[in-house]
Amino acid sequence: MSLEQLWAGWRHEYVTAAGAAERAGTDGDTCVFCRIAASGDPSADNGVVWRGPLTLAVLNAYPYASGHLLVAPIRHLSALAELTAAESVDLWETTRTAAAALGTAYDPDGLNIGANLGRAAGAGIPRHLHLHVLPRWSGDTNFMTTVAGVRVIPESLPQSWRALHEAWPSS
């Protein structure tokens, strides 16, 4: 298989300006994770499945699969190096607990756990550090993804929230 390339030199100005705005912190309004963290207790309305003093687990509003969770520190920061030792431990513990809740709620064949650090690495929200935790099944690729490049999510976000909130281990 060869890699196709499409030259679009006119996009250079846009790409470099977007990166400069992110680095300067002038690329938009209030951070979505900070708004979510300030939105109150966990509920299907705000998508927060669990909240602790340092981290939270929230449904991805644009999931790759049912149950796609985002685990983020509550404090606004963008890099792993900015985490305190306590935040680092809590971020991983929340990620571990999210994996357990996904196992209970969905019985997946596997899990994807990862981070996209920076826009260039694929982060949709590069200004607030977060980890992705999502279930995967051996049969979750089909003709829609292969032919149309579309994912079909078989349940609503409120259904996913309910399943994960109920499966979240008690602290």
RAKAJO-V272338 format. One record per residue. N is the residue number from 1. RES is the residue in one letter. PHI is phi as a letter, one per 20 degrees, with the letter a starting at -180 (* if undefined). D_FIRST is the distance of its C-alpha to the first C-alpha in Angstrom with 1 decimal. Layout:
# RAKAJO-V272338
n & res & phi & d_first
N & RES & PHI & D_FIRST
N & RES & PHI & D_FIRST
This chain:
# RAKAJO-V272338
n & res & phi & d_first
1 & M & * & 0.0
2 & S & d & 3.8
3 & L & e & 6.8
4 & E & e & 9.3
5 & Q & c & 12.9
6 & L & c & 16.2
7 & W & e & 19.2
8 & A & b & 22.3
9 & G & g & 24.8
10 & W & f & 27.6
11 & R & e & 26.3
12 & H & g & 27.2
13 & E & f & 30.8
14 & Y & f & 30.0
15 & V & f & 27.6
16 & T & f & 30.2
17 & A & f & 33.1
18 & A & f & 31.7
19 & G & f & 31.1
20 & A & f & 34.6
21 & A & f & 36.2
22 & E & f & 34.7
23 & R & f & 36.0
24 & A & e & 39.4
25 & G & m & 39.6
26 & T & d & 40.1
27 & D & e & 37.1
28 & G & q & 38.9
29 & D & f & 41.7
30 & T & g & 42.4
31 & C & f & 39.7
32 & V & f & 38.6
33 & F & f & 38.9
34 & C & f & 42.4
35 & R & f & 43.4
36 & I & f & 42.2
37 & A & f & 44.1
38 & A & e & 47.2
39 & S & e & 46.9
40 & G & o & 49.1
41 & D & f & 48.9
42 & P & g & 45.9
43 & S & b & 45.7
44 & A & f & 43.4
45 & D & f & 44.2
46 & N & e & 42.9
47 & G & m & 40.1
48 & V & f & 41.5
49 & V & e & 41.3
50 & W & b & 43.2
51 & R & c & 44.8
52 & G & d & 46.5
53 & P & f & 48.3
54 & L & d & 45.3
55 & T & c & 42.2
56 & L & b & 41.1
57 & A & c & 38.5
58 & V & c & 37.6
59 & L & f & 35.3
60 & N & f & 32.3
61 & A & f & 33.2
62 & Y & c & 29.6
63 & P & f & 28.4
64 & Y & e & 25.0
65 & A & b & 26.9
66 & S & g & 30.6
67 & G & n & 32.6
68 & H & f & 30.3
69 & L & d & 32.8
70 & L & d & 33.2
71 & V & d & 35.5
72 & A & c & 37.2
73 & P & f & 40.2
74 & I & f & 43.0
75 & R & f & 43.8
76 & H & f & 41.7
77 & L & b & 39.5
78 & S & d & 36.0
79 & A & c & 35.3
80 & L & g & 35.6
81 & A & f & 38.2
82 & E & e & 40.4
83 & L & f & 41.0
84 & T & f & 44.4
85 & A & g & 44.5
86 & A & f & 45.8
87 & E & f & 43.0
88 & S & f & 40.4
89 & V & f & 41.9
90 & D & f & 42.4
91 & L & f & 38.8
92 & W & f & 37.5
93 & E & f & 40.3
94 & T & f & 39.5
95 & T & f & 35.8
96 & R & f & 36.9
97 & T & f & 39.3
98 & A & f & 36.6
99 & A & f & 34.5
100 & A & f & 37.6
101 & A & f & 38.4
102 & L & f & 34.9
103 & G & f & 35.4
104 & T & f & 38.8
105 & A & f & 37.9
106 & Y & c & 34.6
107 & D & l & 34.2
108 & P & f & 30.4
109 & D & e & 28.2
110 & G & a & 27.1
111 & L & c & 27.4
112 & N & d & 25.3
113 & I & c & 27.6
114 & G & a & 26.7
115 & A & c & 27.5
116 & N & d & 25.9
117 & L & e & 28.3
118 & G & n & 28.4
119 & R & g & 26.8
120 & A & f & 24.1
121 & A & e & 23.1
122 & G & o & 23.0
123 & A & f & 26.6
124 & G & f & 28.0
125 & I & c & 31.5
126 & P & f & 31.3
127 & R & e & 35.1
128 & H & c & 36.0
129 & L & g & 34.4
130 & H & b & 33.2
131 & L & d & 31.2
132 & H & e & 29.1
133 & V & c & 30.0
134 & L & b & 28.5
135 & P & f & 28.5
136 & R & c & 25.5
137 & W & c & 25.6
138 & S & g & 23.5
139 & G & e & 23.6
140 & D & e & 23.0
141 & T & d & 19.6
142 & N & b & 20.2
143 & F & f & 19.4
144 & M & f & 20.8
145 & T & f & 18.3
146 & T & f & 15.3
147 & V & e & 16.4
148 & A & d & 18.7
149 & G & m & 17.7
150 & V & c & 21.3
151 & R & e & 23.0
152 & V & d & 26.2
153 & I & e & 28.9
154 & P & e & 31.5
155 & E & b & 34.4
156 & S & f & 36.2
157 & L & f & 36.6
158 & P & f & 40.3
159 & Q & f & 39.4
160 & S & f & 37.0
161 & W & g & 39.7
162 & R & g & 42.3
163 & A & f & 40.3
164 & L & f & 39.4
165 & H & f & 42.8
166 & E & f & 44.5
167 & A & e & 42.3
168 & W & f & 42.7
169 & P & f & 44.9
170 & S & f & 48.3
171 & S & e & 49.1
